[in-house]
Amino acid sequence: LINYVIPICLDLNSEMRKYVFFFFLSFFHLSLIMAGHIIGGEITFQWVKGDTYKITMDVFRDCVLLANAPFDSAKKAKFVGTVTIFKGKELFTVVDLDKPDIIELELDENECFEIPNKSCVERGRYEFTVKLPQSTESYHITYQRCCRNITITNIVSPVSVGTTFTVEISAQAQREHINSPTFKHIPPIVICVNEQFSFDYSTFVDEGIKVRYEICSAFDGAGIKTGNKSNNFIGPFELNGVAPNPDAPPPYRDAIYTKPYSSEYPIFADPPFVIDSLTGEFFGFPTVNGQFVVTVCATAYNKNGVFLTTTRREFQFNVTECTSLVYADILEDENLGFKTYGINSCGEQTILIENQSHKQDFIKSTIWSFNFEGKNHLYSEWNPTITFPDTGTYIGTLLLNPNTVCDDSASIIVHIYPEVIADFEYDTDPCKDTVVTFVDKSTGIGIIDDWSWNINNEFDTTSKNIVYRFLEPGNKIISLVVSDMNGCDDTISKKILWAPVPETLDIYPNSFDGCSRKKINFQLLSELVNDKYEIVWDFGDGEFSNELNPSHTFLNPDIYTINVEITSPSGCYISEVFPNWVRIKLSPTADFIWSPESLSNFNISAHFMDKSLDADFWDWNFGGSTLSDLQNPIFTFPDTGLYQITQIVTNENGCADTLYKILDIVPTVKYFLPNAFSPNNDGENDSYQAKGSFFEAIREYDMTIWNRWGEKVFESEDPNEKWIGTKYNTDKICPQGIYTCVVTYLEPRGKAIQLKIFLSLIR
């Protein structure tokens, strides 16, 4: 922790040496006081996977003094921190710790008293992972360190002895892959003397694990010894195991408590501190100032009650005098200083005063006092409702816990102002696209001097009266907030419907001269009209539409007049007639057939016959680059397959029509099997093979021939191969008789074919 070198004069008599010894001892203890000392800690583990565990160690130290020694492994630290792992009592490994993550703990407030701001605790957190092969023995993860604060009240010689933080991973815990219990909360640094104290020592645990809580003994640990020259000499003492490496194996020795303290009675209290074994609630009533080491054990058991592990937390509680935190406060409109609060009410004489005093759990009595109508009115509710007789100013007082140590008070000034009522009127022609005038009509006894308008989230202004033109029709929300010289305000919102119609109507296209069956996309050329309006389009051919921008197809040649009628959501109406707007010419109708209807590789020529109506010119495309302008062309296709035939017909009006049809030229195989042959070398019918054509289009061909005993005598995958009446066309002659021929293959478009025939072999 520190390293002071103090020269010693050995040429002294025994009496002098005794005084020098105690002087150096006092100096050394004083030096240790100036260092930052360990005030607690704990080790927990978390199973990661397989044999891997994550180990977390928290070390708490006192940082109130200036000469703080750094945490082990931290920057400028004298020692590299180490954690020793034992399997049973045998050394398993030593882990060098990386630098810790250090935070300063916040000073918790007592709910009734202000804690003196002279305490400081830092937490250093070390984390590492380690592989611990499953064992029938427990693993013990241990960290030992010297020293404790010299000011600790309940431990003998705290400055010269250290502590041991350890956790056990039992064999059962290894088998079940559990995580150790982890305390949910960090204890407060300071607690108040002569005040009831409680703390939640509950833990996070795995599902199905039960935890038993108890106040247990702190462990002794590393410390200071004399006469051992093997360690670094720092003065009259040796740091023997200040930061041991390795640490000592289990079991570990309990710390020695000063009387009347013990592990079960770690803090002077009446009633004594106890802990609920099931919930972990730690509570008591401390009656003596001091610094007290308290150790709480959270022992985990599985569902069968078998021990798994114990998480031990050692922590130093500072018991001290505290200042009352009971504070009188309300929800005010104005903070007037010197614990004086102002409440303003506009037109409402009945006031709910919201009490925001703290801490409420320690406020046993609340008294409100107001004087009006010539007498004092008292109220005891936490949030009183008070009816004042009229407008005016009223002064009152809030008293908390009167005539007790934990008391406080505040002054309250209530202003009852006259009411402000917001209102406005608007003027507009509902059917014309003009501006709207908004006129303020708000009232109040006080002078209204502030206006805030919001026009449908489109426009804001602070003028008293405004003129505005809306961007598009619809329902509009108009809001007005007014306030007077007293700060009283009021808000009003009104919904108005602004839906005029345009003065004139225009449509697109402004004319149309085209062919029948041509779709025309009409558009209403007015930003004012939207789909909330009722619209009727009359196309002059007996067809209508209610769409804002409709599409329409005229089927018959003629001249058509378009009529449009519009009614706004507010009932405004306008209509417009567009005479002789659309001129439609006759369009031809394309159609054709071909002969023969079915084509194959044996017939790939087709005669196309026109069946169109009102056509004067023809254009054909036969599925490639080949074109024709004949009315009834004949075309020979280059191959089998699918062809898209296109016919475009045009008349003298310049109107055209197009028709597409798919023509399929089917690839066809002709295949049949004879029922006899005579392989007698007479030059006639000496071999057996399939007859037909287009064999090159056959796929996955297979021919087998079998004799009457089920023996295969011939097989071929070539449809052109011949059987000459011998086994597999060798010199072994097959006898005369009846044979079975089986053939399978796939046609060009994948259709599976299977043939079976009985054939006669004649010798």
C-alpha positions, -999 to 999 in steps of 0.1 A, spaced: 0 0 0 28 24 9 66 22 12 81 44 39 118 38 49 124 49 85 160 47 99 163 30 133 190 37 159 199 3 175 223 17 201 196 24 227 188 9 260 158 -14 262 135 14 276 144 38 248 140 11 222 105 4 235 95 41 231 111 43 197 93 11 187 59 25 197 68 58 181 75 40 148 44 19 152 23 50 156 40 66 127 35 35 106 -1 33 115 -5 70 107 11 63 73 -13 35 67 -42 59 75 -30 81 47 -34 53 22 -66 41 6 -77 10 25 -99 -20 16 -134 -17 31 -150 -47 14 -154 -69 -16 -168 -100 -31 -162 -126 -58 -188 -141 -81 -187 -165 -111 -208 -170 -142 -207 -202 -163 -201 -193 -199 -199 -227 -217 -182 -260 -215 -154 -256 -188 -153 -218 -192 -163 -195 -163 -163 -157 -161 -150 -145 -127 -159 -110 -114 -143 -95 -83 -153 -62 -68 -130 -45 -43 -142 -15 -23 -118 9 -8 -119 41 13 -109 71 -9 -117 100 15 -80 108 22 -56 124 -2 -28 98 -1 -48 70 -18 -28 40 -28 -39 27 -62 -58 -6 -67 -36 -36 -75 -27 -37 -112 -39 -1 -116 -16 26 -130 13 33 -106 3 4 -84 30 -12 -63 16 -47 -68 1 -67 -97 -31 -81 -84 -34 -119 -84 -62 -144 -78 -53 -179 -68 -75 -209 -78 -74 -241 -58 -89 -274 -67 -97 -287 -33 -68 -275 -12 -42 -280 -41 -30 -250 -61 -46 -251 -96 -35 -218 -111 -26 -182 -104 -43 -155 -125 -26 -121 -130 -53 -94 -130 -56 -67 -156 -62 -32 -144 -96 -28 -128 -126 -7 -139 -128 19 -112 -159 40 -102 -166 62 -73 -199 51 -55 -225 78 -51 -233 89 -16 -268 75 -9 -292 98 9 -310 88 40 -347 92 36 -350 115 66 -314 129 72 -287 145 51 -256 124 51 -223 142 58 -204 146 25 -171 134 39 -172 98 29 -158 84 -3 -158 48 -16 -143 35 -49 -151 2 -64 -125 -16 -85 -139 -43 -107 -117 -71 -120 -130 -96 -146 -114 -126 -163 -123 -159 -178 -108 -192 -169 -112 -229 -179 -121 -251 -149 -124 -288 -160 -152 -305 -142 -140 -321 -110 -153 -340 -80 -137 -314 -58 -146 -278 -53 -128 -250 -69 -119 -220 -46 -112 -186 -62 -94 -165 -37 -79 -130 -33 -61 -119 -2 -49 -84 6 -38 -61 34 -50 -38 49 -82 -25 65 -89 10 78 -73 18 111 -105 34 122 -126 2 119 -145 -2 151 -153 -39 153 -121 -57 141 -90 -62 162 -59 -45 148 -76 -37 114 -45 -18 101 -22 -48 104 -45 -75 91 -61 -79 58 -90 -97 43 -98 -128 22 -124 -127 -6 -133 -161 -19 -160 -181 -36 -164 -219 -39 -176 -237 -71 -188 -270 -57 -187 -302 -77 -225 -300 -78 -224 -264 -91 -200 -276 -118 -223 -304 -129 -254 -281 -130 -235 -252 -147 -250 -226 -124 -241 -190 -119 -233 -178 -83 -259 -155 -66 -251 -119 -74 -262 -91 -51 -286 -67 -67 -276 -36 -49 -245 -19 -34 -249 -10 3 -250 27 12 -216 43 22 -231 60 52 -260 52 75 -274 75 102 -271 68 139 -303 66 160 -324 60 129 -340 28 117 -320 13 88 -328 -14 62 -311 -27 31 -320 -52 4 -293 -79 2 -313 -100 -22 -296 -115 -52 -301 -125 -88 -301 -163 -91 -307 -189 -117 -342 -204 -120 -349 -232 -95 -321 -222 -71 -329 -214 -35 -308 -189 -15 -304 -186 22 -291 -153 36 -272 -149 69 -248 -125 87 -215 -143 87 -179 -137 98 -154 -117 79 -123 -136 69 -88 -127 81 -62 -126 53 -30 -110 43 -12 -89 69 20 -75 84 47 -97 103 81 -89 116 114 -108 114 109 -122 79 136 -108 56 123 -126 25 99 -97 16 105 -61 8 117 -42 39 98 -10 45 107 1 80 103 -16 114 78 -41 97 78 -65 69 49 -66 44 45 -104 47 17 -112 24 4 -77 18 -4 -89 -16 3 -127 -15 12 -146 -46 0 -173 -44 -28 -168 -18 -33 -192 10 -54 -223 4 -87 -230 22 -101 -232 49 -99 -195 59 -97 -181 94 -124 -158 108 -115 -123 116 -111 -115 153 -138 -91 165 -134 -66 193 -158 -70 222 -188 -67 224 -189 -72 186 -191 -105 167 -199 -118 133 -236 -121 144 -235 -87 162 -213 -66 138 -229 -31 146 -238 -17 180 -275 -14 176 -308 -17 196 -326 -36 184 -296 -56 169 -292 -60 131 -307 -91 117 -313 -104 81 -343 -122 68 -329 -156 56 -354 -158 28 -356 -123 14 -322 -109 23 -337 -78 41 -311 -65 65 -324 -41 92 -316 -27 126 -313 5 147 -277 17 150 -270 36 183 -232 42 182 -210 61 156 -182 41 140 -170 21 111 -182 -15 111 -173 -44 89 -204 -65 80 -203 -97 60 -234 -113 45 -234 -147 30 -259 -158 2 -257 -196 0 -273 -213 -30 -289 -248 -29 -305 -267 -58 -341 -279 -57 -330 -310 -38 -314 -289 -11 -278 -298 -22 -252 -271 -15 -239 -253 -46 -220 -222 -36 -219 -192 -13 -214 -155 -23 -198 -136 5 -199 -98 6 -178 -79 31 -186 -42 34 -177 -14 59 -207 6 71 -200 42 83 -225 51 111 -226 88 117 -247 118 126 -270 130 99 -290 162 92 -327 161 87 -339 158 51 -376 166 57 -382 195 34 -414 215 28 -423 221 -8 -453 224 -31 -461 225 -68 -459 263 -73 -464 287 -101 -436 310 -88 -407 304 -64 -405 337 -45 -373 327 -25 -368 321 12 -390 290 10 -419 311 -2 -441 298 -30 -467 315 -51 -499 299 -66 -519 318 -92 -555 309 -101 -575 325 -129 -612 326 -122 -612 295 -101 -616 301 -63 -613 264 -53 -576 255 -54 -559 220 -50 -525 225 -35 -501 197 -45 -477 188 -17 -442 179 -30 -425 178 4 -400 150 10 -393 125 23 -430 116 27 -423 84 46 -408 104 74 -434 132 75 -458 121 102 -479 153 104 -489 180 78 -507 212 88 -518 240 64 -529 274 77 -547 302 58 -563 333 72 -594 347 55 -628 359 64 -614 370 97 -603 336 110 -576 310 107 -584 279 86 -565 247 92 -562 217 69 -544 183 76 -547 166 42 -515 159 22 -530 177 -8 -557 200 5 -585 216 -16 -593 251 -3 -621 274 -15 -612 311 -12 -641 336 -8 -632 359 -38 -605 372 -60 -576 386 -41 -543 376 -24 -541 351 5 -511 341 27 -507 307 43 -482 283 59 -472 247 55 -459 229 86 -443 195 86 -438 174 117 -443 205 140 -424 204 173 -402 174 163 -366 170 153 -376 163 117 -397 194 110 -399 221 83 -421 248 71 -429 270 40 -449 301 32 -475 302 5 -490 332 -13 -522 325 -33 -534 350 -60 -570 346 -72 -573 365 -105 -603 372 -127 -611 346 -154 -600 350 -191 -623 335 -218 -608 330 -252 -631 333 -283 -630 344 -319 -652 348 -350 -644 342 -387 -658 356 -419 -656 341 -454 -678 333 -485 -681 295 -481 -683 289 -519 -656 312 -532 -618 308 -531 -611 338 -510 -593 347 -478 -608 341 -443 -608 368 -417 -604 358 -380 -614 383 -353 -606 380 -316 -636 381 -293 -619 371 -260 -631 386 -227 -617 392 -192 -616 418 -165 -578 420 -168 -563 436 -199 -556 409 -226 -522 417 -240 -511 385 -257 -525 364 -286 -512 332 -301 -529 318 -332 -523 284 -349 -540 280 -382 -543 243 -389 -505 238 -383 -500 258 -414 -494 293 -399 -487 309 -365 -490 345 -356 -493 367 -325 -515 394 -341 -548 402 -325 -568 397 -357 -556 379 -388 -565 373 -425 -554 340 -441 -559 320 -473 -559 283 -470 -537 262 -493 -562 234 -499 -598 226 -490 -609 205 -460 -616 207 -423 -594 232 -405 -585 234 -368 -580 270 -356 -566 275 -321 -562 308 -302 -544 312 -268 -549 346 -251 -534 359 -218 -538 390 -197 -516 412 -176 -519 388 -147 -506 359 -167 -540 343 -168 -547 325 -201 -573 305 -219 -574 284 -251 -601 278 -276 -601 256 -308 -627 256 -335 -631 233 -365 -642 250 -397 -649 235 -431 -634 255 -459 -645 239 -492 -653 264 -520 -655 255 -556 -635 271 -584 -651 299 -604 -645 281 -637 -636 245 -647 -609 234 -670 -601 198 -681 -573 180 -698 -571 172 -727 -587 203 -741 -598 183 -771 -593 148 -786 -593 135 -821 -585 98 -822 -596 62 -828 -622 41 -812 -612 18 -783 -585 43 -774 -583 50 -736 -583 87 -727 -570 99 -694 -590 129 -682 -577 154 -656 -595 181 -637 -572 212 -638 -580 227 -604 -558 225 -573 -588 235 -552 -608 203 -559 -597 170 -542 -612 136 -537 -634 149 -508 -656 166 -534 -685 150 -552 -676 148 -589 -697 136 -618 -682 132 -653 -707 126 -682 -688 113 -712 -717 117 -736 -718 80 -746 -741 69 -717 -711 63 -694 -703 83 -661 -675 84 -636 -671 99 -600 -633 98 -600 -613 130 -597 -592 121 -628 -609 93 -646 -599 72 -677 -625 64 -703 -625 44 -736 -650 54 -764 -660 23 -784 -680 38 -812 -670 65 -837 -689 97 -831 -685 133 -817 -690 135 -779 -698 164 -755 -682 162 -720 -700 175 -689 -685 179 -654 -704 186 -622 -687 193 -588 -703 197 -553 -680 206 -524 -683 191 -489 -699 223 -478 -726 220 -506 -712 245 -531 -719 235 -567 -705 242 -602 -708 225 -635 -693 230 -670 -702 217 -705 -674 210 -730 -693 206 -764 -679 184 -792 -649 178 -771 -641 143 -783 -640 131 -820 -638 93 -824 -629 76 -857 -636 40 -866 -608 15 -857 -603 -18 -874 -605 -51 -855 -576 -75 -860 -583 -113 -863 -570 -143 -882 -568 -181 -883 -544 -206 -900 -547 -239 -917 -540 -266 -910 -547 -260 -873 -521 -285 -861 -485 -284 -874 -456 -307 -868 -422 -314 -882 -440 -334 -909 -459 -302 -920 -443 -269 -911 -462 -246 -936 -493 -227 -927 -518 -207 -946 -529 -175 -927 -564 -163 -934 -574 -127 -924 -606 -124 -904 -602 -87 -894 -630 -61 -897 -628 -27 -913 -592 -31 -923 -575 -18 -954 -539 -27 -948 -522 -57 -932 -488 -63 -916 -477 -97 -904 -448 -109 -883 -442 -147 -880 -422 -147 -848 -389 -135 -862 -376 -111 -888 -399 -125 -915 -427 -100 -924 -456 -99 -949 -481 -73 -961 -504 -98 -978 -539 -102 -966 -537 -140 -965 -500 -151 -966 -485 -185 -966 -454 -191 -945 -431 -221 -940 -414 -222 -906 -378 -231 -902 -382 -256 -873 -406 -269 -847 -414 -248 -816 -436 -219 -804 -440 -189 -826 -458 -156 -818 -478 -145 -848 -485 -108 -849 -512 -92 -872 -514 -53 -874 -544 -40 -894 -548 -4 -904 -577 14 -921 -578 46 -942 -586 67 -911 -551 58 -899 -565 38 -870 -549 4 -862 -554 -27 -842 -529 -55 -832 -535 -91 -824 -510 -117 -811 -515 -155 -813 -492 -184 -804 -487 -211 -831 -472 -244 -820 -453 -267 -844 -451 -299 -824 -420 -321 -828 -434 -356 -835 -417 -390 -835 -431 -419 -856 -421 -452 -840 -434 -488 -843 -421 -523 -838 -425 -553 -862 -438 -585 -847 -415 -610 -865 -383 -615 -884 -362 -644 -898 -324 -641 -893 -316 -668 -919 -292 -648 -941 -315 -649 -971 -313 -612 -975 -348 -606 -965 -360 -595 -930 -327 -608 -915 -327 -583 -886 -351 -568 -861 -353 -530 -856 -379 -502 -850 -395 -485 -880 -405 -449 -882 -388 -414 -885 -374 -385 -865 -355 -409 -843 -329 -382 -837 -353 -363 -814 -357 -393 -791 -340 -390 -756 -332 -416 -730 -340 -445 -754 -338 -481 -741 -347 -514 -760 -345 -548 -743 -354 -582 -757 -362 -612 -734 -366 -649 -742 -394 -670 -728 -373 -679 -697 -369 -642 -687 -333 -640 -699 -323 -607 -715 -308 -614 -749 -304 -579 -763 -303 -543 -751 -296 -511 -770 -297 -473 -763 -295 -465 -801 -329 -466 -818 -312 -473 -851 -293 -504 -838 -306 -539 -851 -309 -572 -834 -296 -601 -856 -311 -629 -835 -281 -638 -813 -273 -631 -777 -262 -594 -776 -254 -598 -814 -226 -622 -807 -222 -656 -824 -244 -674 -799 -276 -681 -819 -310 -676 -802 -335 -704 -810 -367 -699 -829 -395 -688 -807 -415 -660 -792 -396 -631 -776 -407 -600 -756 -395 -566 -767 -397 -537 -743 -389 -501 -754 -389 -469 -733 -379 -434 -744 -388 -397 -740 -404 -377 -768 -388 -343 -777 -410 -325 -752 -404 -350 -724 -434 -372 -727 -425 -408 -715 -433 -436 -739 -433 -473 -731 -439 -501 -757 -441 -538 -752 -446 -564 -780 -443 -601 -785 -422 -609 -816 -416 -642 -834 -380 -652 -843 -383 -676 -873 -354 -698 -884 
